[in-house]
Amino acid sequence: MIRFENVTKTYKAGSVALRDLTVEIDKGEFVFLVGPSGSGKTTFIRLLLREEDPGSGRIWVAGREIGHLSQWRVPYLRRNIGCVFQDFRLLPNKSVFENVAFALEVIGRPKHVIAAQVPQVLDLVGLSKKRESLPGELSGGEQQRVAVARAFVNRPLVLLADEPTGNLDPATSQGIMRLLDRINRTGTTVVIATHDASMVDQMRRRVIELDHGTLVRDQARGVYGYGT
Amino acid sequence: MAVSVDYVARETAANLWRNRLMTVAAVLTVGVSLSLVGASLLLRQGVAHATTQWADNVDVLVWVQPQASTPQLHSVEQQLHQLPFVRTCIYRSQAYDLNEAKHLLTPPEYQVLTVDTMPSSLRCQLDNPSEALAIARQFGGYPGVKSVAVPTKAIHNIQEVSGILQKVFFALALILLLSASVLILNTIRLAIFARRREVSVMKLVGATNWFIRVPFMCEGVVQGVLGALFASLAVFSLHLVLDSYSNVKTGNIWYQMQMPLGEVVVTSLVVVAIGVVIGSAGSYLGIRRFLDA
């Protein structure tokens, strides 16, 4: 589903974000991407979304090489990738329902599809009762659930999460993880970049560890740190 | 990808309303700028119009002495007609000239005139006004001729002044147009900046650039058109004001500049078209930097 082949990404200032990275993630996998700040996790995600051009090497998503995708095709790539961030990135003046519906609206889905799919996904994340609330009226955990719903409502092939629990307390984080796990069970490939050691340890899923842009560990049922 | 009309209309209306203060500001700026552009165009046309009128009426006036004999008059008339560059020559009687003088002069001035003391005149139109001096030279001392009036220098001055005025108005219009575009661009940029979160989310979930662009461009076009309508109104008002100043009797400059309503309508349409163009171009440029990630 996702394949990095000898990818090196150097920023203009000269700092190397990824160094000759080769890694493959299969369809339906649940992967934690770990490593200290500046290890290249966020660059990994930005490259998948084509928010950055890869320096050298090749990247495939769903059988398509995205490194040389022409600019106008990038939106279509992003429709296959749901994305969740630490800061939720919800629109504060739209209700929960509208925030989720917005993701379908902007890719031109007809109204009846929106009317059918949004309640379904809000049910999945457990926010059916708060569909008319504004993001500001929700707790952090609830806001992140809305973000997950928005990322998933289009049934993407891949769901990326960059520090999804970074702003949440442990109990709430667990809820989000369970939700991502549930989404993974529908066949969606899930990639989570995180610092949350307890979460990684608890889930016991594949762990890819980066350090200074280099792959230092790729473990099938791993934990956060070495030897723990 | 198809962008639904419903979505665009809804977004545009919502955006305009949400940023209504900015919208009013943009509309007014465009309105004022385009009013000046329209006024410049109108005045430019007016000046061109007036010059045409003056140029068309170029006459060499050969004043014939009141006491000149009929054979003398005929001789002058005949010789004028023989000149190759003279298009037409019309004889105006002493009575006609006196009547005209009554229109052109104040009562105390024309009251001292009588038909007997009034010179008659031969009014000639030339193929080329610059030949007028030749006539003046030839007929200046001719028996029976009082004097030859050649408006060459005056005409030359008028043409020169109007040429400069037209250039000035045109340059003024261009500068104002540029500033109007920059103002729209800036307004749209501010509008987008205020909604950069929304734009970034749209990009994140895979909206195409055109999908993001179209509502903003519509917003720019609506602002441009509203401003242009405002400006058209101003152009019409200017036309009416000029009309009210114009005086058929004295044939003052405003009268000379008077132009048919059709030209005013065309000017207004041009102004609206410019409004549409700068509205869409300004918003297109305004949003560009937010899309090229």
Boltz contact constraints between the chains, C-beta under 6 A:
constraints:
  - contact:
      token1: [A, 75]
      token2: [B, 206]
      max_distance: 6.0
  - contact:
      token1: [A, 75]
      token2: [B, 208]
      max_distance: 6.0
  - contact:
      token1: [A, 78]
      token2: [B, 206]
      max_distance: 6.0
  - contact:
      token1: [A, 79]
      token2: [B, 206]
      max_distance: 6.0
  - contact:
      token1: [A, 83]
      token2: [B, 204]
      max_distance: 6.0
  - contact:
      token1: [A, 89]
      token2: [B, 201]
      max_distance: 6.0
  - contact:
      token1: [A, 91]
      token2: [B, 198]
      max_distance: 6.0
  - contact:
      token1: [A, 103]
      token2: [B, 205]
      max_distance: 6.0
  - contact:
      token1: [A, 106]
      token2: [B, 202]
      max_distance: 6.0
  - contact:
      token1: [A, 106]
      token2: [B, 205]
      max_distance: 6.0
  - contact:
      token1: [A, 106]
      token2: [B, 207]
      max_distance: 6.0
  - contact:
      token1: [A, 106]
      token2: [B, 211]
      max_distance: 6.0
  - contact:
      token1: [A, 107]
      token2: [B, 206]
      max_distance: 6.0
  - contact:
      token1: [A, 108]
      token2: [B, 1]
      max_distance: 6.0
